[in-house]
Amino acid sequence: MKILICYFSGTGNTKKVVDKYAQSFKEKGCLVDTFRVENPDFTYNVEDYDMVGFGYPVHAFNAPAIILNFAKRLPKLAKTMPLFIVKTSGEPLKLNNISSIKLVEILKKKNFVLKNEYHYCMPYNIIFRHTDSMAYKMWETAKKLVPIDCQEILDGKESKLEKVFMGKPLAYLFRVEHWGGRFNGKRYKVRDNCVHCNACVKICPTHNIKYENGEFHFGKNCIMCMRCAFLCQQNAIKIGLFEKWKVNGPYNFQKPEKEEVDNHKKYCKKSYQKYFEKAEKKIRENEKMESNETPNEKIDSKIE
Ligand SMILES: Cc1cc2nc3c(=O)[nH]c(=O)nc-3n(C[C@H](O)[C@H](O)[C@H](O)COP(=O)(O)O)c2cc1C
């Protein structure tokens, strides 16, 4: 089985999950290629693959513009292509399910057929910083879910996320973020503590930051991915109207040695609880199923 996964990741969460997908598929005997859509050189022939995956972080209950634009540029396929979608987001609200509506619509016209869709909670890169224990718990959960979800995909067991009432018009309204990002991006500023390392210029996925005559210029192509502000080692980038929501510095995803104070423990509490309970149930059921397999079945599934 040959699988291609095209993805965007602003600050690394989606990349972590997609890399885990690639590893899990490979362990199950598949050939996997991954492609970051910000890379201009897409040299893959999609029709050479048996299945294609798309990965992205949810941005305002939508897929980021960069992933939609990439999908629009793909050629129409001569044969139908099974499609799976992998999304990460900071909170587990059901409203995040609507984020793929536009992407699926674009890809459907190109002969892609959605078979599976999975959502993983990963720590916020905007709004507020999740505690290290929460980031650890999210990633540990995703790591256990991904191999199970990969197996479902390979077994042809379809799995879609629940539909949301009025999902399409809602997603359309929230896509104002695509324009809002461009508007706000022009309002980014660099503080005096900047050491002019130019890391932001180098890592911006849309090459929206220019450094000329000792000054930084932010253009109109910002996609609000947060990479520049999140990874700035000096925390020197001000993100316009959303400065109060800025999160700076990567998560280490390690279990913290002592409990931290969680200032947001009430935020979406029930949704997180539901998400983790559902995930744990799926993980437990899978473990039970695996332990019920006969020794021969276990060997068969490893050598298949
Ligand atoms: C502009 C923007 C909008 C976001 N909107 C949402 C959202 O609607 N729902 C959500 O749960 N998380 C939202 N997030 C959080 C990200 O989806 C989440 O942190 C994701 O895992 C980041 O992935 P990445 O590191 O691959 O970019 C948003 C993040 C950004 C930067």
The ligand as a Tripos MOL2 file, in Angstrom:
@<TRIPOS>MOLECULE
LIG
   31    33     1     0     0
SMALL
NO_CHARGES

@<TRIPOS>ATOM
      1 C1         -5.1390   31.3750   14.0440 C.3       1 LIG1
      2 C2         -5.4330   30.1450   14.8590 C.ar      1 LIG1
      3 C3         -6.7370   29.7480   15.0130 C.ar      1 LIG1
      4 C4         -7.0270   28.6150   15.7850 C.ar      1 LIG1
      5 N1         -8.3100   28.2000   15.8660 N.ar      1 LIG1
      6 C5         -8.6120   27.0970   16.5700 C.ar      1 LIG1
      7 C6         -9.9570   26.6220   16.6250 C.ar      1 LIG1
      8 O1        -10.8660   27.1510   15.9940 O.2       1 LIG1
      9 N2        -10.2070   25.5500   17.3990 N.ar      1 LIG1
     10 C7         -9.2170   24.9160   18.1260 C.ar      1 LIG1
     11 O2         -9.5240   23.9640   18.8520 O.2       1 LIG1
     12 N3         -7.9180   25.3140   18.0490 N.ar      1 LIG1
     13 C8         -7.6060   26.3790   17.2910 C.ar      1 LIG1
     14 N4         -6.3000   26.7780   17.1860 N.ar      1 LIG1
     15 C9         -5.2450   26.0010   17.8770 C.3       1 LIG1
     16 C10        -4.5050   25.0600   16.9290 C.3       1 LIG1
     17 O3         -5.4120   24.3960   16.0670 O.3       1 LIG1
     18 C11        -3.6990   23.9890   17.6840 C.3       1 LIG1
     19 O4         -2.8690   24.5410   18.6390 O.3       1 LIG1
     20 C12        -2.9260   23.1250   16.6920 C.3       1 LIG1
     21 O5         -2.5710   21.9150   17.3070 O.3       1 LIG1
     22 C13        -1.6670   23.8080   16.1720 C.3       1 LIG1
     23 O6         -1.0450   22.9340   15.2670 O.3       1 LIG1
     24 P1          0.3400   23.2270   14.5510 P.3       1 LIG1
     25 O7          1.3790   23.2660   15.6610 O.co2     1 LIG1
     26 O8          0.5480   22.0740   13.6400 O.co2     1 LIG1
     27 O9          0.2170   24.5250   13.8450 O.co2     1 LIG1
     28 C14        -5.9800   27.8880   16.4230 C.ar      1 LIG1
     29 C15        -4.6750   28.3060   16.2420 C.ar      1 LIG1
     30 C16        -4.3860   29.4290   15.4740 C.ar      1 LIG1
     31 C17        -2.9710   29.8430   15.3010 C.3       1 LIG1
@<TRIPOS>BOND
     1     1     2 1
     2     2     3 ar
     3     2    30 ar
     4     3     4 ar
     5     4     5 ar
     6     4    28 ar
     7     5     6 ar
     8     6     7 ar
     9     6    13 1
    10     7     8 2
    11     7     9 ar
    12     9    10 ar
    13    10    11 2
    14    10    12 ar
    15    12    13 ar
    16    13    14 ar
    17    14    15 1
    18    14    28 ar
    19    15    16 1
    20    16    17 1
    21    16    18 1
    22    18    19 1
    23    18    20 1
    24    20    21 1
    25    20    22 1
    26    22    23 1
    27    23    24 1
    28    24    25 2
    29    24    26 1
    30    24    27 1
    31    28    29 ar
    32    29    30 ar
    33    30    31 1
@<TRIPOS>SUBSTRUCTURE
     1 LIG1         1 GROUP 0 **** ****
